[in-house]
Amino acid sequence: MTELDFEFLCVFLKTRSGLALTPEKRYLVESRLGTVCKTFQLDNLSGLAMALKGGRDPDLEKAVIEAMTTNETFFFRDKSPFDLFQNVLLPRYLAARASTRRLRIWCAAASTGQEPYSLAMLLSEAAARLAGWRIEIVATDISTDVLEKAKAGLYNQFEVQRGLPIQLLLKYFTRVGDQWQIAPQIRSMVDYRPLNLIKEFGQLGTFDIIYCRNVLIYFDRPMKTNVLTRLSNMMSVDGVLLLGAAETVLGLTEGLSPDPVNRGLYEKIAQPIAAPRLTVSV
């Protein structure tokens, strides 16, 4: 792969997915896209770059993006965002939405579904307090492959051992061969939809709680600002955003402010503002 090929692939990925790659990530491109070359019978990454420039194979474009997308996740990942949901956010909105009895939650970059299903199980555990409520969990991801796995709700032994309390495993999962499948009533609580965060997502509507964790770290500063601004515009007046431990809104948007008590929680503070335009092209 020549330097020009690498530069093209970097621009292609940034334009299509927002992924910002540095020269130090060249090894990652070579290792992950090498598999794509074999699948599509391309000799090397230079051949892959040439095929992408032709722009005539949407399956190839999809495979490149899927290969470079990081889908690391597990049940109740980092624990504190879920403790926060259970002990702070749910009680807060039960009081604030007592008249409408409606709550909307969005899990962006939901990957194989462990995050939204973790929230769904917490809601199921609180079912007695939620009688008569309409609660929506929308889960999105750029990868249609991981969304299909999420919809199926099938996980191997390693996946259910990562963060999932044994009592919830026994209560909400059934053994299917050498895998575990989450209960139909939990699967039905989550609406999975394909979505690219760098593209328009206003059609999803307004949300009270947005989980967008561990995805902004892959974007450059202008893209982070753009996405965060659009996220804030989709939040209800008293809506909140939860980011990953290594992410922040500081210096990136005027529409969100850190919660003074709860780390990783951000509140809406401004009227809708225009997101800066991005001009990346390939």
C-alpha positions as CSV (number, residue, x, y, z in Angstrom):
1,M,0.0,0.0,0.0
2,T,1.4,3.3,-1.1
3,E,1.2,6.5,1.0
4,L,-1.4,7.8,-1.5
5,D,-3.5,4.7,-1.1
6,F,-3.3,5.1,2.7
7,E,-4.3,8.8,2.5
8,F,-7.2,7.9,0.2
9,L,-8.5,5.2,2.6
10,C,-8.2,7.6,5.5
11,V,-10.3,10.2,3.7
12,F,-12.8,7.6,2.5
13,L,-13.3,6.3,6.0
14,K,-13.6,9.8,7.5
15,T,-16.1,10.8,4.9
16,R,-18.2,7.7,5.2
17,S,-18.0,7.0,9.0
18,G,-16.3,9.9,10.7
19,L,-13.4,7.7,11.7
20,A,-10.2,9.8,11.9
21,L,-7.1,7.8,11.4
22,T,-3.5,8.9,12.0
23,P,-0.4,7.5,10.4
24,E,0.2,5.4,13.5
25,K,-2.9,3.5,12.7
26,R,-1.6,2.2,9.3
27,Y,-1.0,-1.2,10.8
28,L,-4.7,-1.4,11.8
29,V,-5.8,-0.5,8.3
30,E,-3.5,-3.1,6.8
31,S,-4.6,-5.9,9.2
32,R,-8.4,-5.3,9.0
33,L,-8.7,-4.4,5.4
34,G,-6.4,-7.3,4.3
35,T,-9.3,-9.6,5.2
36,V,-11.7,-7.5,3.0
37,C,-9.2,-7.9,0.1
38,K,-9.4,-11.7,0.4
39,T,-13.2,-11.7,0.6
40,F,-13.5,-9.6,-2.6
41,Q,-10.6,-11.3,-4.3
42,L,-8.5,-8.2,-4.5
43,D,-4.7,-8.6,-4.8
44,N,-3.8,-5.9,-2.2
45,L,-4.8,-2.7,-0.5
46,S,-3.8,-0.7,-3.6
47,G,-6.3,-2.8,-5.5
48,L,-8.9,-2.1,-2.8
49,A,-8.3,1.6,-3.0
50,M,-8.7,1.5,-6.8
51,A,-11.9,-0.4,-6.5
52,L,-13.3,2.1,-4.0
53,K,-12.4,5.0,-6.3
54,G,-14.5,3.3,-9.0
55,G,-17.5,3.7,-6.6
56,R,-19.5,0.9,-8.2
57,D,-19.6,-1.7,-5.4
58,P,-21.7,-0.7,-2.4
59,D,-21.1,-4.1,-0.8
60,L,-17.3,-3.4,-0.9
61,E,-17.8,0.0,0.6
62,K,-20.0,-1.4,3.4
63,A,-17.4,-4.2,4.1
64,V,-14.6,-1.6,4.4
65,I,-16.6,0.4,6.9
66,E,-17.7,-2.7,8.9
67,A,-14.1,-3.9,9.1
68,M,-12.8,-0.6,10.5
69,T,-15.6,0.0,13.0
70,T,-14.8,-0.9,16.6
71,N,-17.6,-2.9,18.2
72,E,-16.2,-3.5,21.7
73,T,-19.0,-3.6,24.2
74,F,-20.3,-5.7,27.1
75,F,-23.2,-5.8,29.6
76,F,-23.3,-3.0,32.1
77,R,-20.0,-1.7,30.7
78,D,-18.2,0.7,33.2
79,K,-21.1,0.1,35.7
80,S,-21.4,3.7,36.8
81,P,-23.6,4.8,33.8
82,F,-26.1,2.1,34.7
83,D,-26.0,2.9,38.4
84,L,-26.6,6.5,37.4
85,F,-29.6,5.4,35.3
86,Q,-31.1,3.3,38.0
87,N,-30.5,5.5,41.0
88,V,-30.6,9.1,39.6
89,L,-32.0,9.4,36.1
90,L,-35.0,7.0,36.4
91,P,-36.3,8.5,39.7
92,R,-35.7,12.0,38.2
93,Y,-37.8,11.3,35.1
94,L,-40.5,9.3,37.0
95,A,-41.2,12.6,38.8
96,A,-40.7,14.9,35.9
97,R,-42.8,12.9,33.4
98,A,-45.5,11.9,35.9
99,S,-48.2,13.6,33.8
100,T,-47.2,12.2,30.4
101,R,-45.8,8.9,31.6
102,R,-43.5,8.7,28.6
103,L,-39.7,8.4,28.4
104,R,-37.5,8.1,25.3
105,I,-34.0,6.7,25.5
106,W,-31.4,6.5,22.6
107,C,-28.4,4.3,22.6
108,A,-26.2,5.6,19.8
109,A,-23.4,3.3,18.6
110,A,-25.2,0.4,20.3
111,S,-23.0,-2.3,18.7
112,T,-24.2,-5.9,19.5
113,G,-26.9,-4.7,21.9
114,Q,-25.4,-5.2,25.4
115,E,-25.9,-1.5,26.3
116,P,-29.6,-1.2,25.4
117,Y,-30.4,-4.6,26.8
118,S,-28.7,-3.7,30.1
119,L,-31.0,-0.7,30.3
120,A,-34.0,-2.8,29.3
121,M,-33.3,-5.2,32.1
122,L,-33.0,-2.4,34.6
123,L,-36.4,-1.1,33.4
124,S,-37.9,-4.6,33.7
125,E,-36.6,-4.8,37.3
126,A,-38.4,-1.5,38.0
127,A,-41.7,-2.7,36.3
128,A,-43.8,-2.1,39.4
129,R,-43.0,1.6,39.3
130,L,-43.5,1.9,35.5
131,A,-47.0,0.5,35.2
132,G,-48.9,2.6,32.6
133,W,-45.7,4.2,31.2
134,R,-44.6,4.2,27.6
135,I,-40.8,3.8,27.5
136,E,-39.0,3.6,24.2
137,I,-35.4,2.5,23.7
138,V,-34.0,3.3,20.3
139,A,-30.6,1.7,19.5
140,T,-28.6,2.6,16.5
141,D,-25.3,1.6,14.9
142,I,-23.5,2.2,11.6
143,S,-22.9,-1.6,11.2
144,T,-25.8,-3.6,10.0
145,D,-24.0,-6.8,10.9
146,V,-23.8,-6.0,14.6
147,L,-27.4,-4.9,14.6
148,E,-28.5,-8.3,13.3
149,K,-26.6,-9.9,16.1
150,A,-28.2,-7.5,18.6
151,K,-31.7,-8.2,17.3
152,A,-31.1,-12.0,17.7
153,G,-30.0,-11.4,21.3
154,L,-27.7,-14.5,21.2
155,Y,-24.4,-14.3,23.1
156,N,-21.7,-16.8,23.9
157,Q,-20.4,-17.8,27.3
158,F,-17.6,-15.2,27.3
159,E,-20.0,-12.4,26.4
160,V,-22.5,-13.1,29.2
161,Q,-19.7,-13.4,31.7
162,R,-18.5,-9.9,30.9
163,G,-20.4,-7.6,33.3
164,L,-23.7,-9.4,33.5
165,P,-24.8,-10.3,37.1
166,I,-25.5,-14.0,37.5
167,Q,-29.0,-13.3,38.8
168,L,-29.9,-11.4,35.6
169,L,-28.4,-14.1,33.4
170,L,-30.6,-16.7,35.1
171,K,-33.7,-14.5,35.1
172,Y,-33.6,-13.1,31.5
173,F,-31.6,-15.6,29.4
174,T,-32.2,-19.1,28.1
175,R,-29.6,-21.6,27.1
176,V,-29.6,-22.3,23.3
177,G,-27.0,-24.8,22.4
178,D,-23.7,-23.3,23.5
179,Q,-25.1,-19.8,23.6
180,W,-27.5,-17.7,25.7
181,Q,-30.5,-15.9,24.3
182,I,-32.0,-12.9,26.0
183,A,-35.8,-13.2,26.7
184,P,-38.2,-12.1,24.0
185,Q,-39.8,-9.5,26.3
186,I,-36.4,-7.8,26.8
187,R,-35.7,-7.9,23.0
188,S,-39.0,-6.4,22.3
189,M,-38.2,-3.4,24.4
190,V,-35.4,-2.2,22.0
191,D,-36.0,-0.8,18.6
192,Y,-32.8,-1.3,16.5
193,R,-32.2,0.9,13.5
194,P,-29.1,1.4,11.2
195,L,-27.7,4.9,11.5
196,N,-24.5,6.8,10.7
197,L,-23.8,9.5,13.3
198,I,-22.1,11.8,10.9
199,K,-25.3,11.9,8.8
200,E,-28.6,13.5,9.6
201,F,-30.5,11.8,12.5
202,G,-33.1,14.4,13.4
203,Q,-35.8,12.0,12.0
204,L,-35.4,10.0,15.2
205,G,-37.2,12.7,17.2
206,T,-36.5,14.1,20.7
207,F,-35.0,12.1,23.5
208,D,-34.8,12.5,27.3
209,I,-31.7,10.3,27.8
210,I,-29.0,9.7,25.2
211,Y,-26.2,7.2,25.6
212,C,-23.4,8.0,23.2
213,R,-20.4,6.4,24.8
214,N,-17.0,5.6,23.5
215,V,-17.6,6.6,19.9
216,L,-16.6,10.3,19.8
217,I,-13.0,9.3,20.7
218,Y,-12.7,8.1,17.1
219,F,-13.7,11.4,15.6
220,D,-11.6,14.5,15.1
221,R,-12.4,17.8,16.8
222,P,-14.7,19.3,14.1
223,M,-16.7,16.1,13.8
224,K,-17.1,15.9,17.6
225,T,-18.4,19.4,17.7
226,N,-20.8,18.7,14.8
227,V,-22.2,15.5,16.4
228,L,-22.5,16.9,19.9
229,T,-24.3,20.0,18.7
230,R,-26.8,17.9,16.8
231,L,-27.2,15.6,19.7
232,S,-28.0,18.5,22.0
233,N,-30.6,19.8,19.6
234,M,-32.4,16.4,19.8
235,M,-32.6,16.4,23.6
236,S,-35.7,17.5,25.5
237,V,-35.5,20.7,27.6
238,D,-34.3,18.7,30.6
239,G,-32.6,16.0,28.6
240,V,-29.2,14.4,29.5
241,L,-26.4,12.9,27.5
242,L,-24.0,10.2,28.8
243,L,-20.5,10.0,27.3
244,G,-17.6,7.6,27.8
245,A,-15.0,8.1,30.6
246,A,-12.5,9.5,28.1
247,E,-15.0,11.8,26.4
248,T,-16.1,15.4,27.2
249,V,-18.1,18.3,25.7
250,L,-15.8,20.9,27.2
251,G,-14.6,23.3,24.4
252,L,-16.7,21.5,21.8
253,T,-20.3,22.8,22.1
254,E,-22.2,25.5,23.9
255,G,-25.4,23.4,24.1
256,L,-24.3,21.0,26.9
257,S,-22.8,21.4,30.3
258,P,-21.2,18.8,32.7
259,D,-23.3,17.8,35.6
260,P,-21.5,19.1,38.7
261,V,-22.0,15.8,40.7
262,N,-22.2,12.9,38.2
263,R,-19.2,12.4,36.0
264,G,-19.9,11.6,32.4
265,L,-23.4,13.2,32.6
266,Y,-24.2,16.3,30.5
267,E,-27.3,18.5,30.6
268,K,-28.8,20.6,27.9
269,I,-28.3,24.3,28.6
270,A,-29.0,26.2,25.3
271,Q,-31.6,26.7,22.6
272,P,-31.0,24.8,19.4
273,I,-28.0,26.0,17.5
274,A,-26.7,25.3,14.0
275,A,-24.1,22.5,13.8
276,P,-20.9,23.6,12.0
277,R,-20.8,22.4,8.4
278,L,-18.2,19.8,7.4
279,T,-16.5,19.9,4.1
280,V,-14.6,16.6,3.9
281,S,-14.9,14.9,0.5
282,V,-13.4,12.0,-1.3
